[in-house]
Amino acid sequence: MVEYQRIDGGGRTLALACDQAGEVRLVHFGPALPPNTNLADLDALQTSGPRESTPDAPPSARLVYPTDGFGWMGTPAVEGCFEDGLEAAIGWSSARTGLQDNTILIELVDNRLRLAVALSWRLDSDTGALVCSARITNNASQPFHLARVAAIHLPLPDWAGDIIAFDGDWAKEARPHRFRAPPGIWKQTDRTGRTGFRGSSFVVGDAGATFDQGRVIALHLGWSGPHTLAVETLPDGQRCASLGPRFAPGEVVIAPGSSRTTPNAYAFYSGEGLNTVSTHAHAYVRERLLPAASRLPRPVHLNTWEAVGFDVDEATLIELAGAAAAIGVERFVVDDGWFSGRANDGSALGDWRPDPTKFPNGLGPVIAAVQARGMSFGLWVEPEMVNPESDLYRRHPDWCVHAEGAARPTMRNQLWLDVSRPDVRDHIAGMLDSLLTTYPISYIKWDCNRFIFPAVSDGRPAAGAIVEGGLELMDSVRARHPAVEIEACASGGARVDFGLLSRAVRVWPSDSTDAVDRLRIQSWTGLLTPPEAMGAHVGASPNPITGRSAPMLFRARVSMFGHMGVELDPRKLPATDREMLARHIALYKQFRTLLHSGVRSTSVTTDGAVVWASCARDGVEQLVGVFRDDEAASLPSAPIRLRGLDPEARYSIELPPPWPEAARRRLTDAATWTSPRTFDGAVLLNAGLPLPVGDPLTAWLVHVRRV
Ligand code: GLA
């Protein structure tokens, strides 16, 4: 007997068919179906029988959790073997589905092997986010060695033949690559023990899909550990996507009577391009994930890293804090270099107490000075790490992740602490607790600058357990200090995922503060991450990492569209730049509520300008940023197509000053633009809005209000 289950939410429908003999098929994941849709008809239209050279009872290409016991020749969703080497050719003998809290619960059981999988497929009622996980239970008498388990195995529609995947490296995150799904498998594995510079997301969609049009499904694994993302095209052309944790051989052994649950995987469908994915994903992160400590308005930060590096001491920081407050900074974050014996990156990780030479009176005087200037105080830590050159390592040389008898290769001179061990976690939590109890610290930047290798604990492969231990450590700090905000950083953007965004108020998407790089990084990290959860700091010019120069106006405007901060020494800025930065900090404060609660979109004009817009949910107001890294091909430049306008309404358009230097010099009809102009929504929608000057490295703000 076949039973159909359907759930709706956020303008999306999920429908599954459950054949109690053991087959659960995807019937629909996409736009909302009419309430009375005949799901059996929809199922039948997608079902085909045996063909030449297929099993006589071919497994459906739409199975939500295929295994190889039935003649499924694609990659199985779950795979393993029993301890004594006995076969585990899993074939579901029964399937049951049920509904609970907008979730379809699926129970698949292999009676012969006594293995069971419980899938949870929830469609978020407001945002339409599909949230999936799998729990595998071993009811046999032998331990089961898990080789692979998908958090989601999603059969794909025929139109989803293009893949947008992301490449990345240090300071080069979020580089999109678009290609046709190859025959066989496209696969991306990360084994670094973090989400990885390439992230854990990809998109499948129509060949013509863009930010503004086309059908797309964005997929994401919400976990900061080793994982595999894949799209498989079977010989008959059917495709499926799968995302799940990745284990080393022997790493996961499920004892008799025990279970193992995957992290959550997410899928967002849009029929109108990537911007609608962002609308739904941002709403999901805002409403369901971001911790309570994440409060609006997001204060303007100054982070000391690119201002003074390791050279932090009481006098320097107090002076820097004065310069920061003078330009409007609201939170002063002391980065690396403050703890005992930390002169450079060669020592002291693990010794989380203030350096007695740099801070003879502890951190108290610096924090008092910061607070006296009206700012709150934040501090950098890297709790999962230890330098061999540290008191912690000297006292506990066996606390680092290592393989007995093997060398202990370092990365950035450091080792990973074995935080899968409760005693190690407790010790680090105790040190952090003492810091947070002694000092009024409102924010910690939690960094992670190494890969886990060799990923071994107590003689067993353990990357997943070490990652989980780090997350538990973070959770225990949060539980003891719920008001303290945490920023997740891993050499820049190597730890950006929904698992982290349920713990951290923001991520640091890249160590590159080069504003031209940031156009790409913030556009693509921002596909799923809302702007207020993305650190965006104004860096120096020339940029310390890329060497590229850019005017302050351009750098500051790129930062305004994330969680704005400053990553340079304001004391070293020419007065005109300092003034320009201060004006933009003020502009950010004026617009941040709109920027951080509105509907964010990205687009690229026909002549190459990147356009970011935040439109108030009621449509009455929007702030648009238009950024050019290169010269416009034509003048006036290609018109900006504003979204979210009502053709029947009238809008006032203003270009908030200051203006790009080129406009001030060259624009003869400046007067036309200096006071607000009003236009019909229909006209704006039809003609778009041309901007007066399109020089390289110019950035315009456009403030739109319904009148
Ligand atoms: C990493 C981070 C930087 C900075 C340094 C400090 O590289 O990504 O932002 O905090 O560590 O050592």
Residues whose N, C-alpha, C, O or C-beta is under 5 A from the ligand:
A	BS01	GLA	W305 D335 D336 C489 A490 S491 G492 D511
